Amino acid sequence: MPQVHPRLAAPPQSHDKAPSGPTLPATDTAHQERRATWSELFCDLAYVVAVAQLAHGLKQAPTAAGVAAFAVLFVPVWWSWIGITFYADRFDSDNVVDRLLLALHMLVVAALAVQLHEGTGVNAPGFALVYGVLRLLLILQYARVHWRLPAARPLARRYMAGFSLAVLPWLASIFVAPPLRFALWAAGLMIDLVTPLTARSQQAALPLSPSHLPERFGLFTIIVLGESLVAVVGGVAEQHQSPASVLTAVLAFCFAFGIWWLYFDNVSHAIVHRTRFSGQTWVYMHLILMMGLTASGAGAERLINSPPGEPVADSARWLFCAATASCFVSLGAILLATAPLAPQRPRRQPRPTLLSASAGVMLLIAAQGARLRPFLMTGSAGLLTALVLLAMRALPRPTPKREPD
C-alpha cells in the first residue's frame, strides 16, 4: 500500500455520466477532493450487521477463548472491507456493473454475518466458504481492471495472484477439522495481508486518494463507535436504569466520546508519512483500533450488568481494560505514522507517549483492580481520555512543514 500524500490525490468522481467500467485515478488535480459515494455508504450497512454480530458473540463469551474467537473472526471481516474499499478508491466508477457487484458483495457480507455465530465452531466451514466467495468476488473485480485498464495490469496481476493463492487454504479448511482448520485460516490471512506489501512498486503508479481513504476509515470508525453506544444503552436497559449502571454507562460513553474527539481532531488534519511502511502501519493499526473499540463496548456492557455489591468478574474487567489499552496504543501508533497537513490550520496533536502511558494505567487496573467498582473502571478510561485531551489543548500549535517531494 502506498503512502497517502496530497500530491497524489485522485480527482472527484462525477456521476452525471458514469464510465462503463473501472477507471484510473488521475494525478493532475491534487487539490481537488474526492468524497465517499452513496454506494459505499450503503455497502457499509452490511458491515454494521457484521460488527454487531461480532460484538454480541464477545459479550456472550468474554473469556480468553471468546476473545481469541472474536479476533479470529474480526480480521477476515475487516480485511474484506479493506479489499472493497481500496478497490473502490482506485477503480470504482459507480456504474451499473459496479453497483450490481456491490449489491452481490453486500449479500455475501450478510451471509458472512450469519455465519459469525459459532463462527469458530459448528459454523466454521460455512464461514470459510463465505469468506472465500468474498475474496473471489474481489478477484473478479480485479480481473475486470486487468481486462479494461492496461496501465493497471501489473497491480491487478499481483493482487489476483496473491488473493487467489490466499483463497485456497480457506476453501481447503472446509474439509478438515481443528486445529488444522485454523492453521489454514492463518495461512490464508497471512497471504492476504502480505500481498499488498509485495506490490509497492505497482501501487506507486496508482496512488490512493488523500481525501477519500481517510474518510472511509473514519466512517468505519463511526460504525464501531456506534456499536459501543448500542452496547452501553443495552446494558443500562438490562439493569432497569439503576443508578450504578447509569453512572457506569455515562463514564463509558465519556471514553468513547474522548476517543472520537482524539481520532477525528487529528486524523482529519494529517497525512501519512512518506517513509517506508508508514502507510502499512496506518492501515493495520486501524485494525487494532477497530477491534479495541468493539471489544471495549462489549466489556462496558458486561461492567454495566455486574450485580450491585458483588465483585466485578475478572473476565469483564480484563476485557474492558485490555480493550481500552489497545485503543490508546493503536491510536498512538496511527498518530506516529502521520504528520500535520501543511495547507490546513495545524492542530495540537497528543504525544503518543501520553497514550502509551494511558494504556499502561488501564492494564494496571486490569491486573490490580479486582476490588474496584464498575464505574471506577469506566471512569478511569474516561478520565484518561479527558487528561490526554487537556494535555493536547495545552500543547503549542505546531508549525506545519511540507514534506520533501
Order of alpha helices (4+ residues) and beta strands (2+ residues): alpha-alpha-alpha-alpha-alpha-alpha-alpha-alpha-alpha-beta-alpha-alpha-beta-alpha-alpha
